[in-house]
Amino acid sequence: MSIIQGDVVLATAGKEKGNLFIAWKVDEKYCYLVDGKRLKIDKPKKKSLKHVYKASKISFSEKSLCEKEEKVNAEIRKFLKERKNYVETRCH
């Protein structure tokens, strides 16, 4: 399953292991992750694609990722909170 911009991904390695993120940008080898809190749009985390996997079929709007930074960071936090609740209830 390939990862595209806006996908909800779960980190499987590093200090981010077990946390959900939005794939802000994706290239051939790397995915740039944001969570709206520690990793904001202006400072994403570069992570290898082999250390993340797609965690949800519902994606964050690509159009929203291009808007004003603070507004987008707040929307990302809210979206990830909803997705986290869904993923946790589905897995337990």
N, C-alpha and C positions, 0 to 999 in steps of 0.2 A: 504494500500500500504506500503510494508516494505521498509526500508531504508538500502542501502548497501554502502560499501566503494566507494567513487567517486561520489556519488549522489549530485546534487545541492539541498540544502534545504533552506527553509525560516524560520527564527526564529520568533516565535509567542509570546514570553514572555521575560522579562528582558531588559537590556539595549541594547541588540542586536536586539530587536523586529523590524521586517520589513526589515532586511538585509539578503542578500544571502550569503551562505557559502558552502564549500565543506565538505562532511562528510569524515573525514580522517580515523577514525576508528569507528566501531559500535559494541557494545556488547548488552546484553539482555535489559538493562535499559537506557544506555547512548550512546550518540553520541559525538564524539570529532570533533569540528568544526575548520576549518581554512579558512582564507580569503586572505592570502598572504601579508597582510599589517600589521594590528595590531595583528592578530592571525596567527602566522607563524607555519610551520611544527614542529619546535622544541618546541613550547609552544601553543598547541591547547586548545580550550575552551571546558570543559566538560559540556554537556547540556542534560537534560532529553529528552527522545524520545517523550514524550507527549508535549514538547514545540517547536517542529520542525515538518515541513512536507515537503514532496518532492515537489519541485517547477518546475522541468523540466524533460522531458523524456531523454534528453541528459545528459550523465554523463562524468565526468573528468576521464581520463585514469588512471586505477589502477597502471599500470606499471610506469607511470610518477611520482606517489606519492612516489616511492622508490628511485628516483634519487637524485642528489645533491640538498641540501636544497635551496640555493639562486635561482638556475635555476627553481626549482619547484614553489617557491613562486612567481616568476615573471610570470610563466605560469598560475598559479592560478588567479592572479590579472587580466590578460588579458582575461582568460576564463570567469570569473565572470562578467567582464564588458560587454562582448558580451551577456551573458545570462540575465543580468539585463536589457539591452535594449530590448531584446526579451520579457521578462516577462512583462515589463512596457507597451509595445505596445499592447500586447495581453490582458492585463487587462483594458486598457483605451480605 
